Amino acid sequence: MSRSVQALQGGVALWRGGARPGLLGLLLLAAVVVALPLLFPKNYFVTVVGVSVGFHVILAVSLNLLIGYAGQISLGHAAFFGLGAYSSAILTTRYDWNPWLAMLAGLAAVFLIASLISRPILRLRGHYLAMATLGFGIIVHIVMVQAVTFTGGPDGVSGIPGLALLGWSVRTDLHWYWVVAGVMLAVVWLSLNIVDSRTGRALRAVHGSEFAAEMMGIDTTRTKAQVFVLSALISALAGSLFAHQQGFVSPDSFSFFVSIELVTMVVLGGMASTYGAIFGAAALILLRAGLVVFHDYEMVILGAILMAIMIFLPQGLFVGLARGLRLALTRRREPAAASGDEVA
């Protein structure tokens, strides 16, 4: 009986500790994702912009593992996104592969490429690492443009088939919303579990000081390589889904500017925060979609908003607001506790 009580107390302690916020956040996110299409099934911002938000959340969360937690800057993340997309596009349109097999082949190719380049690239640090990843992204983009026989060049690849599973075809925007939302929630769950695991603690140690991490017995080279490959695989998965959802891919969707946009999302929401990456991706995509009405002034207004956020919330939008709310609640409790002591 005593062991059962101790186990229950341990579970309660764990629930009150770090596990509860992550679990509650994921449940809240899932509730919002499920409720939106049920309440607004034909709303453009839900079924169309929402799918775009889902793709970018997947990409931002994967990049946040590399940049936010491991501290390894990457300016070529869109390259893996593009490799996944073009793998599915080429294999299904030119060689009549099954879309699911093409997706698996694309993931295998990205795994091999990321594994080969991870160790030499991640030996670099700081702006040297940024330049190396930038170079990789530019090389991939040039291949997409120049290898006309396979990639279609600047015109891209069209006629990419959709996905079908057990007789159910993913055709409408609402269908794709559910598919992308499911993958997005799975990626968020995976990220939260990694962050709370021994691997997550190793990533944070590497971010803090690689020398200190090595002194503690952490294989920093292997740790950085693993998160680099995982981040690349998640991006490739998003790219493959993107290709089948759009039915068309071109090099413009995977350029250097896309990589910069993904980094902006991670920083905007808050570094080293899974929910910060989600918040940053959603905020940037929704802002960009909402500011279309301003036409020529769209980018000017967006830039001004981003500057204001970074000036007044340098920790990021989500992280800064969360800390501010926590501080306000703490200050509100202190007078109440003090008045209670006086009465006693």
C-alpha positions, 0 to 999 in steps of 0.5 A: 500500500505504501508503495502505491501511495509513494507512486501516486505522490511521485506522479502528482509531483511530476504532474505539478512539475515540468510535465503538466505545462507541456501536456496542457499546452499540447491538449489546448493546441489540439483542442484549438486545431480540432475546433477551428474547422468544426466552427468555421468549415468554409473559412479561408483563413482556416482551411487555406491559411491554416494549412500554410500555418501547419506546414510552417509550424512543422518547419519552425519546430524542427528548426527550433530543436537545432537553433533554439535548443542546440544553439546551432544556427542554420540558414539552409533549412529550406534546402531539406524542405525542398529535397523532400518536396522534389523527391516526391514530385520527381518520383511520382511524376516521372517514374510513376512511384506510389506517393507513399514510397516516394515519400519514404525514398525522399526521407531516406535520401535526406537522411543520407545527405544530412548524415554525410554533411552534419559532422563536417559542417557542425565542426564550425561555429558561429558565423562560420556555421551560418555561412556553411549552411547558407552555402548548402542551401544555395547549392541545393537551390541552384541544382533545382534551377539548373537540373532541368531534365529532372526538376523542370528548372525554374518552371518546376514540376506539375501534375503531382498526385495527391495522397490516398490511404485505404481508399480515402483520397486527400483532395479538398482543403479541409482534408489537407487541413486534417492531415497537416494538423495531425502531422503538426501535432505529432511533431510538436509532441515529439519535440516536447518529449525530446526536450524533456528527455536526456537528449534534450538536456544534452542539447541545452548543455551543448548550447550553454557550453560545448566544452563544459558538456564534453567535461560532463561526458556528453558526446557533443559531436554526436548530439549535434549530428543527431539533432541536425539529421532529425531536424532535416528529416522533419523538414523533408517530411513537410516538404513531401506533404507540401508537394502532394498538397500543392500538386506543383513545386518550383525552386522559389518555394525553397529559396534562401529567403524561405530559410530566413523566414523560418529563422525569423519565426523561431526568433519571433516566437522565442528561442528554445521554446517549442510553443514559441516556435508555434506562436512565431510561425502562426503569427508571421503567416497570419500577419502576412495574410492579413496585411495583403489588403495594404498592397504596396505597404504590406512589407513595410508594415510587417517589418515595422511590426517585427521591429517593434516586437524585437525592441519591446519583447527581445526574448520573443513574442510568446516567451516575453508574454508568458514571462510577463503574465507569470510576473504579473500573477506573482505580484498579484499573489504577494499582496494577498499572501501579505494580507493573509499573514496580517489577519493571522 
